[in-house]
Every structure is written in structure tokens, then in C-alpha cells.
């Protein structure tokens, strides 16, 4: 009788423990999925007038279809772009005419700028696999506090996704269906205009802190979910261990 009466007390904590562990695992797995929910950008520098390498990450296709190309529109405030070679992609710079010709640092007249950069996959990037493409630009010297938008057209074997939505005043980026990658230009740093990272340093060096502070809100959400998953998972383990001890005590009393 004693052994029979203890079975419900044993099963209930065990089931709760299993549910808690499962919930924790789902949250932990869901965190990186949330963090890679759109095309995100990480700059090596955000200081006005500095050179920065913008790294764009993509980890999904178009409703499951493999990605074939990524086309990045360059803000009008930026005239020169230096793409980073990626062995998995062919890269092309597309020129756009300037409304008013400008004089470059070498005194030459320039009548056009790089209007877009297109990365074409040599082998379509399968949905669920992540890759990063990047290019170097010089941020405008007079753009402190301004948000620069880099709309992206993601073409796939079937369909395409236009990452062009921009949050309005007071609107949360998470409310956008297809948010465009953006960066906010910060105050200029003395002596940093020509000492920022180059296109082949992958964002290492003195600008790591600036890159870290530019992480998107989606990445923050992913980290929060990951931590929550670990907490719930740990709680599940404790509950399961308690259930096991209760079952052992019940057997000894029986």
C-alpha cells in the first residue's frame, strides 16, 4: 500500500522536471534563431568621419528557399565603397550618377559613386546556414546622430525578400516585418579618421567596443531568451533530482 500511494507523488515531479528541462532547451535553441531572424549589420566603428567595415550576416533563405544574391543599397552620403572578397560569393559594385560632381582627396573630379554592392552566391546558400559579407566605407564627417540605412534585396532560388522597412519615431524595430540594416553615427573621435579597421581585419582591434554597442535589438532579445532558457533548464534539473530522491525515500519506507 505504501509503495502504491507514493507513485503519483513520484510521477508528478518527474513530469514537471521533464517539462521544465524541455522548456529550457527550447528557449536556449530559440535564442540563436531569434538573433538571426533578419539580415543584421555590425560595424567596426560608428564614429563620424571614420572608416568602418560593415559586416552583414544572413542565416536564412526566402521561406526556406536558398539565397542566390544579396544587393545592398548605399546611402547617398557615402561615395566610396571597398567590398571584402568572400570566396563563397562574386561581388560587383554598381555605379550611380552624382547629382553634383565632387572633388576627391586627390583633387580629381568624380561624377558617379557606388550606388549598390551585389554579392552573388557561387553556390546558393542553403536555408539555415549562416554567412557574412562585408565592405568598408567612410562614414560622413557631419553625420553625428544620424541613422544610416542600408536596404537589402535578398534573392533566392524561389522568391525574394526586401529588407527595407525602417522604424518610425516611437516604433520598435521588432514590429517591422522586414527591417533594413541600420547604424547610428556617433561623435567623431580625434585622430581616428584614418586609423580605423581595414576591410581585411574582420572587425578586430580598437573598434570592438563600438561594434558591441551596435548590436541590434533582435540580438539582445536572443541573448535574453538564451539566459532564460538556461535558468528554466537548471530549475528543471533541480525538480527532477528532487523527484528522484523522493522516489528513493518512498522505496526505502516501503
C-alpha positions as a printed Julia matrix, in Angstrom:
254×3 Matrix{Float64}:
  0.0    0.0     0.0
  2.75   2.43    0.87
  4.55   1.82   -2.41
  1.33   2.29   -4.4
  0.43   5.53   -2.65
  3.79   7.12   -3.45
  3.62   6.6    -7.25
  1.57   9.73   -8.02
  3.92  11.84   -5.87
  6.87  10.44   -7.83
  5.42  10.84  -11.31
  4.19  14.41  -10.91
  7.58  15.96  -10.01
  9.25  13.84  -12.69
  6.82  15.1   -15.33
  7.28  18.69  -14.13
 11.04  18.25  -14.28
 10.87  16.9   -17.81
  8.65  19.8   -18.9
 10.99  22.36  -17.33
 14.06  20.82  -18.95
 12.27  20.71  -22.3
 11.16  24.33  -21.99
 14.68  25.41  -21.14
 16.08  23.55  -24.12
 13.52  25.15  -26.45
 14.33  28.63  -25.18
 18.07  28.04  -25.48
 17.67  26.74  -29.05
 15.22  29.51  -29.93
 17.61  32.27  -28.86
 20.04  31.99  -31.8
 17.07  31.6   -34.17
 15.61  34.87  -32.93
 19.01  36.57  -33.18
 19.34  35.59  -36.86
 15.77  36.46  -37.86
 16.88  39.08  -40.42
 19.89  40.46  -42.25
 21.87  42.19  -39.48
 24.83  44.58  -39.63
 27.8   45.01  -37.3
 30.17  47.97  -37.85
 33.76  48.11  -36.63
 33.29  51.82  -35.97
 30.35  54.23  -35.78
 32.32  57.46  -35.26
 31.61  60.27  -37.71
 34.34  60.57  -40.35
 35.9   57.19  -39.51
 36.44  54.24  -41.79
 34.29  51.26  -40.83
 33.85  47.7   -42.03
 30.17  46.81  -42.19
 29.59  43.07  -41.78
 26.19  41.76  -42.87
 25.06  38.37  -41.6
 22.34  36.23  -43.2
 21.24  32.86  -41.83
 18.06  32.0   -43.7
 16.58  31.96  -47.17
 13.21  33.1   -48.54
 10.62  30.87  -46.88
 13.16  28.05  -46.93
 14.49  28.68  -50.43
 18.33  29.02  -50.73
 19.79  32.52  -51.12
 21.32  33.34  -54.51
 22.26  37.02  -54.09
 22.33  39.96  -51.69
 22.12  43.51  -53.05
 22.98  46.39  -50.68
 21.89  49.96  -51.38
 24.49  52.51  -50.29
 23.26  55.72  -48.61
 23.74  58.87  -50.69
 26.06  60.3   -48.01
 28.66  57.62  -48.84
 30.6   57.95  -52.08
 33.24  55.21  -51.91
 32.88  51.53  -51.02
 35.56  48.83  -50.79
 33.99  45.35  -50.79
 35.64  42.47  -48.94
 36.33  39.39  -51.03
 34.4   36.32  -49.87
 35.34  33.0   -51.53
 31.69  31.9   -51.5
 30.42  34.94  -53.41
 31.11  37.01  -56.52
 30.95  40.74  -55.77
 30.06  43.66  -58.05
 29.99  47.43  -57.46
 27.18  49.22  -59.32
 27.77  52.89  -60.14
 25.18  55.62  -59.67
 25.47  59.2   -61.01
 26.05  62.06  -58.59
 23.64  64.96  -58.76
 26.62  67.29  -58.35
 30.2   66.19  -59.17
 32.6   66.28  -56.22
 36.35  66.52  -55.8
 38.04  63.59  -54.08
 41.0   63.72  -51.69
 43.41  63.56  -54.64
 41.84  66.55  -56.38
 40.06  64.56  -59.09
 36.5   65.28  -60.2
 34.06  62.45  -59.52
 30.75  62.31  -61.36
 29.48  58.99  -60.01
 29.55  56.95  -56.82
 28.95  53.36  -55.76
 25.18  53.13  -55.56
 24.96  49.48  -54.6
 27.06  46.41  -53.9
 25.85  43.0   -55.08
 27.09  39.69  -53.7
 26.11  36.68  -55.86
 26.46  33.24  -54.32
 28.69  30.83  -56.26
 26.61  28.07  -54.7
 23.19  29.07  -53.29
 23.32  29.5   -49.52
 21.04  26.83  -48.08
 18.38  27.99  -45.64
 19.55  27.56  -42.03
 23.23  28.12  -42.85
 24.88  31.42  -41.98
 27.39  33.5   -43.92
 28.78  37.03  -43.6
 29.68  39.52  -46.33
 31.24  42.91  -45.69
 32.56  46.13  -47.2
 34.43  49.19  -45.99
 33.11  52.76  -46.16
 33.98  56.11  -44.66
 31.18  57.5   -42.54
 30.21  61.13  -43.25
 32.09  63.59  -41.04
 28.95  65.67  -40.42
 26.51  62.82  -39.7
 26.74  62.55  -35.9
 23.43  61.28  -34.52
 22.11  60.31  -37.94
 20.8   56.84  -38.79
 22.24  55.4   -42.0
 20.05  52.82  -43.71
 21.39  50.0   -45.92
 18.36  48.4   -47.63
 18.99  44.83  -48.78
 17.35  42.79  -51.51
 17.74  39.08  -50.8
 17.07  36.99  -53.9
 16.54  33.26  -53.62
 16.01  30.31  -55.94
 12.3   30.85  -55.3
 11.16  34.37  -54.41
 12.95  37.27  -52.73
 12.79  39.34  -49.54
 13.22  43.13  -49.5
 14.75  44.17  -46.18
 13.72  47.81  -46.48
 11.43  48.64  -43.55
 12.62  51.47  -41.3
 11.17  52.18  -37.84
  9.3   55.45  -37.49
  9.6   57.69  -34.43
  8.49  55.74  -31.38
  8.19  52.47  -33.29
 10.01  49.35  -32.11
 12.15  47.57  -34.7
 10.6   44.27  -33.62
  7.3   45.49  -35.06
  8.79  45.65  -38.55
  8.16  42.75  -40.89
 11.38  43.16  -42.9
 13.7   45.66  -41.15
 16.56  47.2   -43.11
 20.03  47.07  -41.53
 20.88  50.42  -39.93
 23.66  52.05  -37.92
 23.62  55.25  -35.88
 26.62  57.53  -36.4
 28.26  58.6   -33.15
 30.55  61.51  -32.29
 33.85  61.79  -34.12
 36.99  60.53  -32.39
 40.09  62.73  -32.62
 42.79  61.22  -34.83
 40.59  58.24  -35.78
 39.53  59.2   -39.31
 42.25  57.15  -40.99
 43.16  54.74  -38.22
 40.03  52.58  -38.22
 39.93  48.92  -39.18
 40.59  47.94  -42.79
 38.47  45.56  -44.83
 40.61  42.5   -44.07
 40.79  42.69  -40.29
 37.26  41.25  -39.7
 36.44  43.95  -37.17
 39.17  43.22  -34.61
 41.16  45.87  -32.81
 40.3   49.14  -31.15
 36.73  49.22  -32.51
 35.47  46.06  -30.82
 33.65  48.1   -28.19
 31.9   50.21  -30.81
 30.8   47.06  -32.64
 29.47  45.54  -29.46
 27.34  48.59  -28.69
 25.84  48.45  -32.18
 24.28  45.01  -31.78
 20.66  45.01  -32.92
 17.71  44.73  -30.56
 16.99  41.3   -32.03
 20.39  40.05  -30.9
 19.69  41.39  -27.4
 16.39  39.52  -27.39
 18.2   36.36  -28.4
 20.64  36.63  -25.5
 17.8   37.26  -23.06
 15.96  34.2   -24.3
 19.13  32.15  -24.04
 19.67  33.15  -20.41
 16.03  32.45  -19.62
 16.38  29.04  -21.2
 19.37  28.19  -19.05
 17.54  29.3   -15.89
 14.46  27.25  -16.7
 16.59  24.27  -17.65
 18.5   24.47  -14.37
 15.22  24.61  -12.46
 14.06  21.51  -14.29
 17.18  19.61  -13.3
 16.63  20.53   -9.65
 13.0   19.4    -9.79
 13.93  16.13  -11.48
 16.65  15.45   -8.88
 14.18  16.12   -6.07
 11.71  13.7    -7.64
 14.36  11.02   -7.86
 15.25  11.45   -4.19
 11.56  11.33   -3.23
 11.11   8.09   -5.15
 14.15   6.56   -3.45
 12.84   7.56    0.01
  9.44   6.07   -0.83
 11.03   2.75   -1.81
 13.02   2.61    1.42
  9.89   3.31    3.52
  8.02   0.6     1.59
